[in-house]
C-alpha cells in the first residue's frame, strides 16, 4: 500500500501493489470520493474522510484478505491520528 498526496494538484492517491512490480494493481483517487450527504466540499479536509475513503476503497477489492488488510491499515492510521490529537491537547 502506498498512500501519498501530490503537491502539484493536491490529489491524495492510494496505490495497492500485489503481484506486479511494474505498476500498481489498483489506484484510487480521493477527489473521486463522494462525501456523505449533508457535508460540504470544504469539509473534505477533515481526516475522518480519508479514513472513510480508505474503507470505501477496501470495499471495492476482489479478495476478502486484501480488504481485511486495507481496513487494518486504515484503522492503524486513524489510531495514530487520534493519538497525535491527544498528545497535542
MOPAC internal coordinates of N, CA, C and O (Angstrom, degrees):
PM7 1SCF
backbone

  N    0.0000 0     0.00 0     0.00 0    0    0    0
  C    1.4429 1     0.00 0     0.00 0    1    0    0
  C    1.5239 1   108.62 1     0.00 0    2    1    0
  O    1.2310 1   121.00 1   -48.71 1    3    2    1
  N    1.3120 1   115.69 1   131.29 1    3    2    1
  C    1.4549 1   121.32 1   173.33 1    5    3    2
  C    1.5266 1   106.70 1  -127.79 1    6    5    3
  O    1.2310 1   121.18 1   -58.26 1    7    6    5
  N    1.3229 1   115.34 1   121.74 1    7    6    5
  C    1.4632 1   122.14 1   178.82 1    9    7    6
  C    1.5181 1   106.55 1  -119.46 1   10    9    7
  O    1.2310 1   120.44 1   -57.70 1   11   10    9
  N    1.3249 1   116.76 1   122.30 1   11   10    9
  C    1.4620 1   119.48 1  -178.14 1   13   11   10
  C    1.5253 1   110.73 1  -149.81 1   14   13   11
  O    1.2310 1   121.39 1   -16.20 1   15   14   13
  N    1.3218 1   114.95 1   163.80 1   15   14   13
  C    1.4605 1   121.95 1   174.15 1   17   15   14
  C    1.5187 1   108.39 1  -115.82 1   18   17   15
  O    1.2310 1   121.27 1   -47.96 1   19   18   17
  N    1.3141 1   115.18 1   132.04 1   19   18   17
  C    1.4563 1   120.12 1   175.95 1   21   19   18
  C    1.5293 1   107.96 1   -87.60 1   22   21   19
  O    1.2310 1   120.82 1   -52.92 1   23   22   21
  N    1.3092 1   116.04 1   127.08 1   23   22   21
  C    1.4601 1   121.21 1  -177.43 1   25   23   22
  C    1.5263 1   110.95 1   -69.08 1   26   25   23
  O    1.2310 1   120.30 1   138.60 1   27   26   25
  N    1.3214 1   117.03 1   -41.40 1   27   26   25
  C    1.4637 1   120.42 1  -172.86 1   29   27   26
  C    1.5272 1   114.01 1   -60.71 1   30   29   27
  O    1.2310 1   119.69 1   145.19 1   31   30   29
  N    1.3296 1   118.20 1   -34.81 1   31   30   29
  C    1.4713 1   119.73 1  -179.07 1   33   31   30
  C    1.5288 1   113.28 1  -125.75 1   34   33   31
  O    1.2310 1   120.58 1  -170.92 1   35   34   33
  N    1.3182 1   116.49 1     9.08 1   35   34   33
  C    1.4714 1   122.19 1   177.29 1   37   35   34
  C    1.5319 1   112.56 1    57.67 1   38   37   35
  O    1.2310 1   120.94 1  -144.39 1   39   38   37
  N    1.3016 1   115.81 1    35.61 1   39   38   37
  C    1.4648 1   121.13 1   179.79 1   41   39   38
  C    1.5205 1   110.12 1   -99.35 1   42   41   39
  O    1.2310 1   120.83 1   -45.49 1   43   42   41
  N    1.3279 1   116.01 1   134.51 1   43   42   41
  C    1.4584 1   121.35 1   173.61 1   45   43   42
  C    1.5233 1   107.01 1   -98.56 1   46   45   43
  O    1.2310 1   120.96 1   -49.84 1   47   46   45
  N    1.3248 1   115.77 1   130.16 1   47   46   45
  C    1.4625 1   121.70 1  -172.63 1   49   47   46
  C    1.5243 1   109.61 1  -126.67 1   50   49   47
  O    1.2310 1   121.01 1   -41.56 1   51   50   49
  N    1.3072 1   115.67 1   138.44 1   51   50   49
  C    1.4600 1   122.71 1   172.90 1   53   51   50
  C    1.5185 1   107.50 1  -115.26 1   54   53   51
  O    1.2310 1   120.86 1   -58.85 1   55   54   53
  N    1.3258 1   115.96 1   121.15 1   55   54   53
  C    1.4630 1   121.59 1   175.20 1   57   55   54
  C    1.5218 1   108.23 1  -113.02 1   58   57   55
  O    1.2310 1   121.00 1   -49.27 1   59   58   57
  N    1.3045 1   115.70 1   130.73 1   59   58   57
  C    1.4602 1   121.35 1   177.56 1   61   59   58
  C    1.5202 1   108.59 1  -112.81 1   62   61   59
  O    1.2310 1   121.27 1   -57.14 1   63   62   61
  N    1.3208 1   115.18 1   122.86 1   63   62   61
  C    1.4560 1   122.67 1  -177.72 1   65   63   62
  C    1.5278 1   109.01 1  -112.88 1   66   65   63
  O    1.2310 1   120.70 1   -42.91 1   67   66   65
  N    1.3101 1   116.27 1   137.09 1   67   66   65
  C    1.4660 1   119.70 1   176.15 1   69   67   66
  C    1.5224 1   109.27 1  -134.21 1   70   69   67
  O    1.2310 1   120.24 1    92.04 1   71   70   69
  N    1.2962 1   117.15 1   -87.96 1   71   70   69
  C    1.4629 1   119.82 1  -173.12 1   73   71   70
  C    1.5258 1   113.91 1   -87.98 1   74   73   71
  O    1.2310 1   119.91 1   152.28 1   75   74   73
  N    1.3071 1   117.78 1   -27.72 1   75   74   73
  C    1.4606 1   120.07 1  -175.55 1   77   75   74
  C    1.5275 1   111.11 1   -84.80 1   78   77   75
  O    1.2310 1   121.13 1   -32.66 1   79   78   77
  N    1.3165 1   115.44 1   147.34 1   79   78   77
  C    1.4657 1   120.05 1   174.71 1   81   79   78
  C    1.5254 1   111.08 1  -109.56 1   82   81   79
  O    1.2310 1   120.26 1   176.44 1   83   82   81
  N    1.3385 1   117.11 1    -3.56 1   83   82   81
  C    1.4593 1   120.93 1  -177.08 1   85   83   82
  C    1.5187 1   113.64 1  -104.25 1   86   85   83
  O    1.2310 1   119.95 1   156.08 1   87   86   85
  N    1.3143 1   117.69 1   -23.92 1   87   86   85
  C    1.4607 1   120.69 1   179.92 1   89   87   86
  C    1.5253 1   109.36 1  -156.09 1   90   89   87
  O    1.2310 1   120.51 1   -26.22 1   91   90   89
  N    1.3344 1   116.63 1   153.78 1   91   90   89
  C    1.4692 1   118.90 1   179.82 1   93   91   90
  C    1.5269 1   110.75 1   -69.27 1   94   93   91
  O    1.2310 1   120.68 1   -27.66 1   95   94   93
  N    1.3204 1   116.31 1   152.34 1   95   94   93
  C    1.4590 1   121.25 1   177.16 1   97   95   94
  C    1.5237 1   111.41 1   -76.02 1   98   97   95
  O    1.2310 1   120.71 1   147.27 1   99   98   97
  N    1.3199 1   116.25 1   -32.73 1   99   98   97
  C    1.4670 1   121.54 1   178.78 1  101   99   98
  C    1.5160 1   108.91 1  -141.88 1  102  101   99
  O    1.2310 1   121.16 1   -36.71 1  103  102  101
  N    1.3355 1   115.39 1   143.29 1  103  102  101
  C    1.4599 1   121.66 1   176.13 1  105  103  102
  C    1.5212 1   107.78 1  -133.46 1  106  105  103
  O    1.2310 1   120.71 1   -49.69 1  107  106  105
  N    1.3335 1   116.24 1   130.31 1  107  106  105
  C    1.4567 1   122.10 1   178.77 1  109  107  106
  C    1.5253 1   108.73 1  -124.48 1  110  109  107
  O    1.2310 1   120.76 1   -36.38 1  111  110  109
  N    1.3437 1   116.16 1   143.62 1  111  110  109
  C    1.4625 1   122.24 1   179.60 1  113  111  110
  C    1.5267 1   109.21 1  -117.83 1  114  113  111
  O    1.2310 1   121.62 1   -50.65 1  115  114  113
  N    1.3276 1   114.50 1   129.35 1  115  114  113
  C    1.4661 1   120.15 1  -177.96 1  117  115  114
  C    1.5258 1   111.70 1   -63.06 1  118  117  115
  O    1.2310 1   119.75 1   150.31 1  119  118  117
  N    1.3253 1   118.08 1   -29.69 1  119  118  117
  C    1.4643 1   120.69 1  -178.52 1  121  119  118
  C    1.5309 1   111.77 1   -63.29 1  122  121  119
  O    1.2310 1   120.00 1   159.80 1  123  122  121
  N    1.3243 1   117.61 1   -20.20 1  123  122  121
  C    1.4662 1   121.09 1   179.43 1  125  123  122
  C    1.5326 1   112.29 1   -89.62 1  126  125  123
  O    1.2310 1   120.68 1   175.45 1  127  126  125
  N    1.3221 1   116.31 1    -4.55 1  127  126  125
  C    1.4637 1   121.38 1  -179.79 1  129  127  126
  C    1.5242 1   109.69 1   -74.54 1  130  129  127
  O    1.2310 1   120.78 1   -50.83 1  131  130  129
  N    1.3207 1   116.12 1   129.17 1  131  130  129
  C    1.4610 1   120.55 1   178.34 1  133  131  130
  C    1.5172 1   109.47 1   -92.35 1  134  133  131
  O    1.2310 1   121.38 1   -52.96 1  135  134  133
  N    1.3218 1   114.96 1   127.04 1  135  134  133
  C    1.4598 1   120.44 1   179.28 1  137  135  134
  C    1.5200 1   110.42 1   -66.06 1  138  137  135
  O    1.2310 1   120.35 1   -29.91 1  139  138  137
  N    1.3210 1   116.93 1   150.09 1  139  138  137
  C    1.4613 1   119.28 1   173.63 1  141  139  138
  C    1.5313 1   109.53 1   -58.54 1  142  141  139
  O    1.2310 1   120.35 1   -32.49 1  143  142  141
  N    1.3109 1   116.94 1   147.51 1  143  142  141
  C    1.4632 1   120.04 1  -177.15 1  145  143  142
  C    1.5268 1   110.65 1   -57.68 1  146  145  143
  O    1.2310 1   121.20 1   -37.41 1  147  146  145
  N    1.3147 1   115.31 1   142.59 1  147  146  145
  C    1.4553 1   120.84 1  -179.86 1  149  147  146
  C    1.5177 1   113.86 1    96.42 1  150  149  147
  O    1.2310 1   119.74 1   171.73 1  151  150  149
  N    1.3238 1   118.10 1    -8.27 1  151  150  149
  C    1.4614 1   121.34 1   179.70 1  153  151  150
  C    1.5164 1   109.63 1  -102.88 1  154  153  151
  O    1.2310 1   120.89 1   -36.12 1  155  154  153
  N    1.3050 1   115.90 1   143.88 1  155  154  153
  C    1.4596 1   121.91 1   179.78 1  157  155  154
  C    1.5280 1   110.30 1   -91.45 1  158  157  155
  O    1.2310 1   120.68 1   -20.13 1  159  158  157
  N    1.3209 1   116.30 1   159.87 1  159  158  157
  C    1.4639 1   121.87 1  -178.06 1  161  159  158
  C    1.5214 1   112.12 1   -59.50 1  162  161  159
  O    1.2310 1   119.56 1   144.91 1  163  162  161
  N    1.3339 1   118.44 1   -35.09 1  163  162  161
  C    1.4660 1   119.28 1  -178.97 1  165  163  162
  C    1.5291 1   111.93 1   -68.66 1  166  165  163
  O    1.2310 1   120.27 1   162.53 1  167  166  165
  N    1.3208 1   117.09 1   -17.47 1  167  166  165
  C    1.4618 1   121.04 1   177.46 1  169  167  166
  C    1.5252 1   111.72 1   -74.98 1  170  169  167
  O    1.2310 1   120.00 1   171.16 1  171  170  169
  N    1.3210 1   117.61 1    -8.84 1  171  170  169
  C    1.4617 1   121.45 1  -175.14 1  173  171  170
  C    1.5263 1   112.54 1   -64.53 1  174  173  171
  O    1.2310 1   120.18 1   164.12 1  175  174  173
  N    1.3244 1   117.27 1   -15.88 1  175  174  173
  C    1.4625 1   119.61 1   178.03 1  177  175  174
  C    1.5301 1   112.12 1   -76.96 1  178  177  175
  O    1.2310 1   119.57 1   171.13 1  179  178  177
  N    1.3086 1   118.42 1    -8.87 1  179  178  177
  C    1.4551 1   123.00 1   178.10 1  181  179  178
  C    1.5354 1   109.24 1   -65.97 1  182  181  179
  O    1.2310 1   119.54 1   -55.89 1  183  182  181
  N    1.3399 1   118.48 1   124.11 1  183  182  181
  C    1.4760 1   120.87 1  -177.48 1  185  183  182
  C    1.5314 1   114.90 1   -57.91 1  186  185  183
  O    1.2310 1   119.65 1   158.34 1  187  186  185
  N    1.3111 1   118.27 1   -21.66 1  187  186  185
  C    1.4654 1   119.15 1   178.72 1  189  187  186
  C    1.5249 1   110.67 1   -62.56 1  190  189  187
  O    1.2310 1   120.39 1   152.48 1  191  190  189
  N    1.3424 1   116.85 1   -27.52 1  191  190  189
  C    1.4558 1   119.07 1   179.69 1  193  191  190
  C    1.5287 1   112.32 1   -72.71 1  194  193  191
  O    1.2310 1   120.51 1   149.13 1  195  194  193
  N    1.3225 1   116.63 1   -30.87 1  195  194  193
  C    1.4726 1   118.92 1   174.20 1  197  195  194
  C    1.5273 1   108.78 1   -63.54 1  198  197  195
  O    1.2310 1   120.95 1   136.70 1  199  198  197
  N    1.3341 1   115.80 1   -43.30 1  199  198  197
  C    1.4679 1   120.07 1   178.03 1  201  199  198
  C    1.5367 1   110.09 1   -60.04 1  202  201  199
  O    1.2310 1   120.40 1   131.72 1  203  202  201
  N    1.3253 1   116.84 1   -48.28 1  203  202  201
  C    1.4663 1   120.22 1  -179.34 1  205  203  202
  C    1.5294 1   111.25 1   -62.57 1  206  205  203
  O    1.2310 1   120.89 1   141.99 1  207  206  205
  N    1.3252 1   115.90 1   -38.01 1  207  206  205
  C    1.4610 1   120.48 1   178.47 1  209  207  206
  C    1.5239 1   110.50 1   -64.57 1  210  209  207
  O    1.2310 1   119.92 1   137.02 1  211  210  209
  N    1.3408 1   117.76 1   -42.98 1  211  210  209
  C    1.4636 1   120.84 1   177.77 1  213  211  210
  C    1.5256 1   111.14 1   -60.58 1  214  213  211
  O    1.2310 1   120.54 1   140.06 1  215  214  213
  N    1.3296 1   116.58 1   -39.94 1  215  214  213
  C    1.4687 1   120.13 1   178.23 1  217  215  214
  C    1.5245 1   109.94 1   -65.93 1  218  217  215
  O    1.2310 1   120.61 1   139.60 1  219  218  217
  N    1.3331 1   116.44 1   -40.40 1  219  218  217
  C    1.4682 1   119.62 1   176.76 1  221  219  218
  C    1.5283 1   110.81 1   -62.28 1  222  221  219
  O    1.2310 1   120.48 1   136.81 1  223  222  221
  N    1.3317 1   116.69 1   -43.19 1  223  222  221
  C    1.4659 1   120.68 1   177.24 1  225  223  222
  C    1.5298 1   110.24 1   -58.92 1  226  225  223
  O    1.2310 1   120.76 1   136.28 1  227  226  225
  N    1.3208 1   116.16 1   -43.72 1  227  226  225
  C    1.4702 1   120.68 1   179.36 1  229  227  226
  C    1.5251 1   110.91 1   -60.18 1  230  229  227
  O    1.2310 1   120.57 1   142.70 1  231  230  229
  N    1.3269 1   116.52 1   -37.30 1  231  230  229
  C    1.4699 1   119.78 1  -178.01 1  233  231  230
  C    1.5253 1   112.30 1   -68.00 1  234  233  231
  O    1.2310 1   120.31 1   162.89 1  235  234  233
  N    1.3274 1   117.01 1   -17.11 1  235  234  233
  C    1.4653 1   120.97 1  -179.00 1  237  235  234
  C    1.5234 1   112.92 1   -92.39 1  238  237  235
  O    1.2310 1   119.97 1   177.35 1  239  238  237
  N    1.3123 1   117.66 1    -2.65 1  239  238  237
  C    1.4624 1   120.83 1  -179.01 1  241  239  238
  C    1.5293 1   110.63 1   -78.99 1  242  241  239
  O    1.2310 1   120.92 1   -28.79 1  243  242  241
  N    1.3087 1   115.84 1   151.21 1  243  242  241
  C    1.4619 1   121.60 1  -174.93 1  245  243  242
  C    1.5276 1   112.99 1   -76.61 1  246  245  243
  O    1.2310 1   120.54 1   134.79 1  247  246  245
  N    1.3109 1   116.57 1   -45.21 1  247  246  245
  C    1.4617 1   120.43 1  -173.21 1  249  247  246
  C    1.5240 1   110.93 1   -98.73 1  250  249  247
  O    1.2310 1   120.78 1   -45.35 1  251  250  249
  N    1.3220 1   116.12 1   134.65 1  251  250  249
  C    1.4611 1   121.79 1  -174.95 1  253  251  250
  C    1.5235 1   112.14 1   -60.02 1  254  253  251
  O    1.2310 1   119.79 1   144.97 1  255  254  253
  N    1.3334 1   118.01 1   -35.03 1  255  254  253
  C    1.4658 1   119.58 1  -176.56 1  257  255  254
  C    1.5330 1   111.34 1   -70.47 1  258  257  255
  O    1.2310 1   119.79 1   150.15 1  259  258  257
  N    1.3391 1   118.00 1   -29.85 1  259  258  257
  C    1.4643 1   119.94 1   174.14 1  261  259  258
  C    1.5281 1   110.47 1   -73.05 1  262  261  259
  O    1.2310 1   121.18 1   142.41 1  263  262  261
  N    1.3311 1   115.35 1   -37.59 1  263  262  261
  C    1.4674 1   119.67 1   175.54 1  265  263  262
  C    1.5209 1   109.68 1   -59.71 1  266  265  263
  O    1.2310 1   120.71 1   132.16 1  267  266  265
  N    1.3196 1   116.24 1   -47.84 1  267  266  265
  C    1.4683 1   121.23 1  -179.41 1  269  267  266
  C    1.5233 1   111.26 1   -60.84 1  270  269  267
  O    1.2310 1   120.19 1   137.23 1  271  270  269
  N    1.3172 1   117.23 1   -42.77 1  271  270  269
  C    1.4640 1   121.44 1  -179.18 1  273  271  270
  C    1.5283 1   110.97 1   -63.39 1  274  273  271
  O    1.2310 1   120.33 1   136.39 1  275  274  273
  N    1.3211 1   116.98 1   -43.61 1  275  274  273
  C    1.4655 1   119.91 1   179.59 1  277  275  274
  C    1.5261 1   111.28 1   -67.00 1  278  277  275
  O    1.2310 1   119.90 1   140.27 1  279  278  277
  N    1.3188 1   117.79 1   -39.73 1  279  278  277
  C    1.4662 1   120.93 1   177.00 1  281  279  278
  C    1.5271 1   109.92 1   -63.24 1  282  281  279
  O    1.2310 1   120.05 1   136.79 1  283  282  281
  N    1.3246 1   117.52 1   -43.21 1  283  282  281
  C    1.4711 1   120.68 1   177.79 1  285  283  282
  C    1.5302 1   111.07 1   -60.08 1  286  285  283
  O    1.2310 1   120.35 1   137.14 1  287  286  285
  N    1.3297 1   116.94 1   -42.86 1  287  286  285
  C    1.4624 1   120.40 1  -179.99 1  289  287  286
  C    1.5297 1   110.86 1   -67.92 1  290  289  287
  O    1.2310 1   120.20 1   141.86 1  291  290  289
  N    1.3281 1   117.22 1   -38.14 1  291  290  289
  C    1.4695 1   120.65 1   176.73 1  293  291  290
  C    1.5296 1   109.95 1   -63.08 1  294  293  291
  O    1.2310 1   120.52 1   138.64 1  295  294  293
  N    1.3232 1   116.61 1   -41.36 1  295  294  293
  C    1.4678 1   120.55 1   178.01 1  297  295  294
  C    1.5294 1   111.25 1   -62.50 1  298  297  295
  O    1.2310 1   120.32 1   138.28 1  299  298  297
  N    1.3281 1   116.99 1   -41.72 1  299  298  297
  C    1.4695 1   120.74 1   178.44 1  301  299  298
  C    1.5321 1   110.92 1   -63.25 1  302  301  299
  O    1.2310 1   120.39 1   136.59 1  303  302  301
  N    1.3347 1   116.86 1   -43.41 1  303  302  301
  C    1.4662 1   120.43 1   178.54 1  305  303  302
  C    1.5224 1   111.21 1   -61.30 1  306  305  303
  O    1.2310 1   120.77 1   136.01 1  307  306  305
  N    1.3315 1   116.13 1   -43.99 1  307  306  305
  C    1.4563 1   119.27 1  -178.73 1  309  307  306
  C    1.5302 1   110.88 1   -69.06 1  310  309  307
  O    1.2310 1   120.10 1   143.85 1  311  310  309
  N    1.3295 1   117.41 1   -36.15 1  311  310  309
  C    1.4711 1   120.21 1   175.79 1  313  311  310
  C    1.5243 1   110.85 1   -61.16 1  314  313  311
  O    1.2310 1   120.31 1   137.88 1  315  314  313
  N    1.3357 1   117.00 1   -42.12 1  315  314  313
  C    1.4648 1   120.83 1   177.35 1  317  315  314
  C    1.5260 1   110.76 1   -62.89 1  318  317  315
  O    1.2310 1   120.58 1   139.09 1  319  318  317
  N    1.3166 1   116.50 1   -40.91 1  319  318  317
  C    1.4658 1   121.16 1   178.36 1  321  319  318
  C    1.5366 1   110.09 1   -61.73 1  322  321  319
  O    1.2310 1   120.07 1   133.78 1  323  322  321
  N    1.3306 1   117.48 1   -46.22 1  323  322  321
  C    1.4655 1   120.64 1   179.03 1  325  323  322
  C    1.5252 1   111.52 1   -61.87 1  326  325  323
  O    1.2310 1   119.97 1   139.45 1  327  326  325
  N    1.3284 1   117.65 1   -40.55 1  327  326  325
  C    1.4654 1   121.39 1   178.48 1  329  327  326
  C    1.5195 1   110.33 1   -62.59 1  330  329  327
  O    1.2310 1   120.05 1   139.26 1  331  330  329
  N    1.3356 1   117.52 1   -40.74 1  331  330  329
  C    1.4541 1   120.30 1   179.45 1  333  331  330
  C    1.5236 1   111.45 1   -65.76 1  334  333  331
  O    1.2310 1   120.38 1   147.06 1  335  334  333
  N    1.3247 1   116.88 1   -32.94 1  335  334  333
  C    1.4817 1   120.22 1   176.98 1  337  335  334
  C    1.5282 1   110.23 1   -67.19 1  338  337  335
  O    1.2310 1   120.70 1   138.54 1  339  338  337
  N    1.3194 1   116.27 1   -41.46 1  339  338  337
  C    1.4707 1   120.19 1  -179.34 1  341  339  338
  C    1.5130 1   111.51 1   -66.50 1  342  341  339
  O    1.2310 1   120.30 1   143.28 1  343  342  341
  N    1.3380 1   117.04 1   -36.72 1  343  342  341
  C    1.4678 1   120.57 1   179.04 1  345  343  342
  C    1.5216 1   111.15 1   -67.58 1  346  345  343
  O    1.2310 1   120.40 1   143.38 1  347  346  345
  N    1.3299 1   116.84 1   -36.62 1  347  346  345
  C    1.4615 1   119.84 1  -176.17 1  349  347  346
  C    1.5256 1   112.88 1   -79.10 1  350  349  347
  O    1.2310 1   120.11 1   164.23 1  351  350  349
  N    1.3205 1   117.39 1   -15.77 1  351  350  349
  C    1.4794 1   118.24 1  -179.17 1  353  351  350
  C    1.5057 1   112.97 1   -98.08 1  354  353  351
  O    1.2310 1   120.10 1   180.00 1  355  354  353

